[in-house]
Amino acid sequence: MLKLFFMFFKISALALGGGYAMIPVMLKNLTSANLLTEEEFKNILSIAQAMPGPIAFKVSWLIGKKINGIKGSIITSLGILIPPFFSIVLVASILKKYANNNFVLAFTKGAYASLIGMVAGILYDFIKTTKTNIYDIFIIILSTLIMFIYPKYTVIVFFSSIILFYFLEKGYGKNA
């Protein structure tokens, strides 16, 4: 089990390029250690791609489950999650230490602007590809406005919107 943890820890710590860049590294490591065949790995990858969420986490979870049940899932998932977690903590502590530096301020403002653009693009794609009605559009616009005006209520607004979407989808509140 420890070997499995360190295999996934090493993959996560050293594979650059995100989740999909880790896939061929996982395949090579697992097949050379005779833990999975290439066919088994491809089947797991197919299942993982059909599930929502980060691909590296899903693949590691499913591989761990295949090799050693739920304990294996936990071990491989921790191996994949720990390196980026501590990387984020390290970067955040550095950014916090130099928060008043003009270069850091410019970087964080740029990162924030790009994040807003990415979220807006995802929202646009969501609206474009989803059957929406006037209620859905109203909830999205109202929620977005409230989050911009009152950012400390973002989590509450987000979950309230999900609940509203759920009830509208189920037909609650509509005259039957």
MODELLER restraints for C-alpha pairs under 7 A, 6 or more apart:
rsr = mdl.restraints
at = mdl.atoms
rsr.add(forms.Gaussian(group=physical.xy_distance, feature=features.Distance(at['CA:4:A'], at['CA:76:A']), mean=6.49, stdev=0.5))
rsr.add(forms.Gaussian(group=physical.xy_distance, feature=features.Distance(at['CA:5:A'], at['CA:75:A']), mean=5.39, stdev=0.5))
rsr.add(forms.Gaussian(group=physical.xy_distance, feature=features.Distance(at['CA:5:A'], at['CA:76:A']), mean=5.32, stdev=0.5))
rsr.add(forms.Gaussian(group=physical.xy_distance, feature=features.Distance(at['CA:5:A'], at['CA:79:A']), mean=5.06, stdev=0.5))
rsr.add(forms.Gaussian(group=physical.xy_distance, feature=features.Distance(at['CA:6:A'], at['CA:79:A']), mean=6.47, stdev=0.5))
rsr.add(forms.Gaussian(group=physical.xy_distance, feature=features.Distance(at['CA:8:A'], at['CA:76:A']), mean=5.88, stdev=0.5))
rsr.add(forms.Gaussian(group=physical.xy_distance, feature=features.Distance(at['CA:8:A'], at['CA:79:A']), mean=4.83, stdev=0.5))
rsr.add(forms.Gaussian(group=physical.xy_distance, feature=features.Distance(at['CA:8:A'], at['CA:80:A']), mean=5.47, stdev=0.5))
rsr.add(forms.Gaussian(group=physical.xy_distance, feature=features.Distance(at['CA:9:A'], at['CA:79:A']), mean=4.02, stdev=0.5))
rsr.add(forms.Gaussian(group=physical.xy_distance, feature=features.Distance(at['CA:9:A'], at['CA:80:A']), mean=5.42, stdev=0.5))
rsr.add(forms.Gaussian(group=physical.xy_distance, feature=features.Distance(at['CA:9:A'], at['CA:83:A']), mean=6.76, stdev=0.5))
rsr.add(forms.Gaussian(group=physical.xy_distance, feature=features.Distance(at['CA:11:A'], at['CA:22:A']), mean=6.66, stdev=0.5))
rsr.add(forms.Gaussian(group=physical.xy_distance, feature=features.Distance(at['CA:11:A'], at['CA:25:A']), mean=6.84, stdev=0.5))
rsr.add(forms.Gaussian(group=physical.xy_distance, feature=features.Distance(at['CA:12:A'], at['CA:80:A']), mean=5.16, stdev=0.5))
rsr.add(forms.Gaussian(group=physical.xy_distance, feature=features.Distance(at['CA:12:A'], at['CA:83:A']), mean=6.26, stdev=0.5))
rsr.add(forms.Gaussian(group=physical.xy_distance, feature=features.Distance(at['CA:13:A'], at['CA:83:A']), mean=5.29, stdev=0.5))
rsr.add(forms.Gaussian(group=physical.xy_distance, feature=features.Distance(at['CA:15:A'], at['CA:21:A']), mean=6.66, stdev=0.5))
rsr.add(forms.Gaussian(group=physical.xy_distance, feature=features.Distance(at['CA:15:A'], at['CA:22:A']), mean=5.75, stdev=0.5))
rsr.add(forms.Gaussian(group=physical.xy_distance, feature=features.Distance(at['CA:19:A'], at['CA:54:A']), mean=6.96, stdev=0.5))
rsr.add(forms.Gaussian(group=physical.xy_distance, feature=features.Distance(at['CA:19:A'], at['CA:55:A']), mean=5.59, stdev=0.5))
rsr.add(forms.Gaussian(group=physical.xy_distance, feature=features.Distance(at['CA:19:A'], at['CA:56:A']), mean=4.57, stdev=0.5))
rsr.add(forms.Gaussian(group=physical.xy_distance, feature=features.Distance(at['CA:20:A'], at['CA:55:A']), mean=6.82, stdev=0.5))
rsr.add(forms.Gaussian(group=physical.xy_distance, feature=features.Distance(at['CA:20:A'], at['CA:56:A']), mean=6.96, stdev=0.5))
rsr.add(forms.Gaussian(group=physical.xy_distance, feature=features.Distance(at['CA:22:A'], at['CA:56:A']), mean=6.83, stdev=0.5))
rsr.add(forms.Gaussian(group=physical.xy_distance, feature=features.Distance(at['CA:27:A'], at['CA:38:A']), mean=6.97, stdev=0.5))
rsr.add(forms.Gaussian(group=physical.xy_distance, feature=features.Distance(at['CA:27:A'], at['CA:41:A']), mean=6.68, stdev=0.5))
rsr.add(forms.Gaussian(group=physical.xy_distance, feature=features.Distance(at['CA:30:A'], at['CA:36:A']), mean=5.69, stdev=0.5))
rsr.add(forms.Gaussian(group=physical.xy_distance, feature=features.Distance(at['CA:31:A'], at['CA:37:A']), mean=5.64, stdev=0.5))
rsr.add(forms.Gaussian(group=physical.xy_distance, feature=features.Distance(at['CA:31:A'], at['CA:38:A']), mean=6.51, stdev=0.5))
rsr.add(forms.Gaussian(group=physical.xy_distance, feature=features.Distance(at['CA:44:A'], at['CA:59:A']), mean=6.67, stdev=0.5))
rsr.add(forms.Gaussian(group=physical.xy_distance, feature=features.Distance(at['CA:44:A'], at['CA:62:A']), mean=6.50, stdev=0.5))
rsr.add(forms.Gaussian(group=physical.xy_distance, feature=features.Distance(at['CA:44:A'], at['CA:63:A']), mean=6.98, stdev=0.5))
rsr.add(forms.Gaussian(group=physical.xy_distance, feature=features.Distance(at['CA:45:A'], at['CA:59:A']), mean=6.15, stdev=0.5))
rsr.add(forms.Gaussian(group=physical.xy_distance, feature=features.Distance(at['CA:48:A'], at['CA:55:A']), mean=6.57, stdev=0.5))
rsr.add(forms.Gaussian(group=physical.xy_distance, feature=features.Distance(at['CA:48:A'], at['CA:58:A']), mean=5.49, stdev=0.5))
rsr.add(forms.Gaussian(group=physical.xy_distance, feature=features.Distance(at['CA:48:A'], at['CA:59:A']), mean=5.66, stdev=0.5))
rsr.add(forms.Gaussian(group=physical.xy_distance, feature=features.Distance(at['CA:49:A'], at['CA:55:A']), mean=6.74, stdev=0.5))
rsr.add(forms.Gaussian(group=physical.xy_distance, feature=features.Distance(at['CA:57:A'], at['CA:77:A']), mean=6.05, stdev=0.5))
rsr.add(forms.Gaussian(group=physical.xy_distance, feature=features.Distance(at['CA:57:A'], at['CA:80:A']), mean=6.54, stdev=0.5))
rsr.add(forms.Gaussian(group=physical.xy_distance, feature=features.Distance(at['CA:60:A'], at['CA:73:A']), mean=6.97, stdev=0.5))
rsr.add(forms.Gaussian(group=physical.xy_distance, feature=features.Distance(at['CA:60:A'], at['CA:76:A']), mean=5.45, stdev=0.5))
rsr.add(forms.Gaussian(group=physical.xy_distance, feature=features.Distance(at['CA:60:A'], at['CA:77:A']), mean=5.64, stdev=0.5))
rsr.add(forms.Gaussian(group=physical.xy_distance, feature=features.Distance(at['CA:61:A'], at['CA:73:A']), mean=4.46, stdev=0.5))
rsr.add(forms.Gaussian(group=physical.xy_distance, feature=features.Distance(at['CA:61:A'], at['CA:74:A']), mean=6.99, stdev=0.5))
rsr.add(forms.Gaussian(group=physical.xy_distance, feature=features.Distance(at['CA:61:A'], at['CA:76:A']), mean=6.22, stdev=0.5))
rsr.add(forms.Gaussian(group=physical.xy_distance, feature=features.Distance(at['CA:61:A'], at['CA:77:A']), mean=5.50, stdev=0.5))
rsr.add(forms.Gaussian(group=physical.xy_distance, feature=features.Distance(at['CA:62:A'], at['CA:73:A']), mean=6.51, stdev=0.5))
rsr.add(forms.Gaussian(group=physical.xy_distance, feature=features.Distance(at['CA:63:A'], at['CA:73:A']), mean=6.99, stdev=0.5))
rsr.add(forms.Gaussian(group=physical.xy_distance, feature=features.Distance(at['CA:64:A'], at['CA:72:A']), mean=4.03, stdev=0.5))
rsr.add(forms.Gaussian(group=physical.xy_distance, feature=features.Distance(at['CA:64:A'], at['CA:73:A']), mean=3.97, stdev=0.5))
rsr.add(forms.Gaussian(group=physical.xy_distance, feature=features.Distance(at['CA:64:A'], at['CA:76:A']), mean=5.50, stdev=0.5))
rsr.add(forms.Gaussian(group=physical.xy_distance, feature=features.Distance(at['CA:65:A'], at['CA:72:A']), mean=5.34, stdev=0.5))
rsr.add(forms.Gaussian(group=physical.xy_distance, feature=features.Distance(at['CA:65:A'], at['CA:73:A']), mean=4.73, stdev=0.5))
rsr.add(forms.Gaussian(group=physical.xy_distance, feature=features.Distance(at['CA:95:A'], at['CA:104:A']), mean=6.81, stdev=0.5))
rsr.add(forms.Gaussian(group=physical.xy_distance, feature=features.Distance(at['CA:98:A'], at['CA:104:A']), mean=6.69, stdev=0.5))
rsr.add(forms.Gaussian(group=physical.xy_distance, feature=features.Distance(at['CA:99:A'], at['CA:105:A']), mean=6.50, stdev=0.5))
rsr.add(forms.Gaussian(group=physical.xy_distance, feature=features.Distance(at['CA:139:A'], at['CA:161:A']), mean=6.69, stdev=0.5))
rsr.add(forms.Gaussian(group=physical.xy_distance, feature=features.Distance(at['CA:143:A'], at['CA:157:A']), mean=6.19, stdev=0.5))
rsr.add(forms.Gaussian(group=physical.xy_distance, feature=features.Distance(at['CA:143:A'], at['CA:161:A']), mean=6.92, stdev=0.5))
rsr.add(forms.Gaussian(group=physical.xy_distance, feature=features.Distance(at['CA:147:A'], at['CA:153:A']), mean=6.56, stdev=0.5))
rsr.add(forms.Gaussian(group=physical.xy_distance, feature=features.Distance(at['CA:147:A'], at['CA:154:A']), mean=5.18, stdev=0.5))
